[in-house]
Amino acid sequence: MPISLLFDDISFPDPNNATDDGLVAVGGDLRTERLLEAYRSGIFPWYSEGQPVLWFSPNPRMVLYPNRFRCPNSLQRVLRSKRFDVRVDTNFAAVIRSCSTVPRRGQPGTWITEDMINAYIELHQQGFGHSFESYVDHELVGGLYGLSIGKAFFGESMFHTTPNASKVAFSHLVSYCMEHEFLFIDAQIPSEHLQSLGAEEIDRDRYLAELQSALKQESNIGQWSLNDWQ
C-alpha cells in the first residue's frame, strides 16, 4: 500500500491502510489543528530528529481501561506513605523536557524533538495537553504528559529520576480518568510495564470504534487540578 504524503491539507488517510508497522503517512507539520485531527483519527506522530514527520496507527493498540487498573501492593504502600507531592498541569514544559532527556533503559535516544516539545506545549496552552507530576521536597522527580480529547486520554511519555515517581503520577491519572468517566487511556504501543498495571492490546478496528465513542462525549478542556476529584 503506497504511503500518503501530507502537505497543507490537515486530513489523514484511512488508518486501516497503514503498513504492517503502523505507518500511515509521511510529512506535514505539527501545527495544533493537524495534531488534533491526527489523534481524532487514531493516528499519532513518532519520528526522530532529522526525519520527516512520520504518522502511525499501530495494530494492535495498547490501552488501559481505568476500571481495570491493577495497583500493585508495593505501589499502594508508596501511595499511602504520602512521600510524593502530586500536582497536575503546574509544570507541563518541565515534564515534557524531562521525558525527552532522562535516559531510559534500552532506548539510546529520544523521539521527542524540539519541534514536538514546542507543539505539545502549545496544545497544553490551548487546554488539550496535560501533565501529572510527582515532587519530593518541591523537586520534580517524575511525571507524564499526554492529550485529552473527548473522553479519551492519549498518553505520550513518562519519566522518573526517583523510583516509583512515574507510577504515582500514573495512578493519579487513572484516578482522574475514573472520576471523569474517561473510556480509556491510550498507551499506543505495547509495554510490559503498562501491561503489568492492567493495560491490554486491542485490534485497530476496536480501538477506532471506541475512539469515536469517546470523541462524542464532552471534553474537559482547560487546566486540570487535583481539586477536580480530590
Secondary structure, DSSP 8 states (H G I E B T S, - for coil): ---EEE-S------GGG--TT-EEEEE----HHHHHHHHHTT-EE---TTS--EEE--SSEEEE-GGG----HHHHHHHHHT-SEEEESS-HHHHHHHHHHS-BTTB-S-S--HHHHHHHHHHHHTT-EEEEEEEETTEEEEEEEEEEETTEEEEEEEEESSTTHHHHHHHHHHHHHHHTT-SEEEEES--HHHHHTT-EEE-HHHHHHHHHHHHTS----S---GGGT-
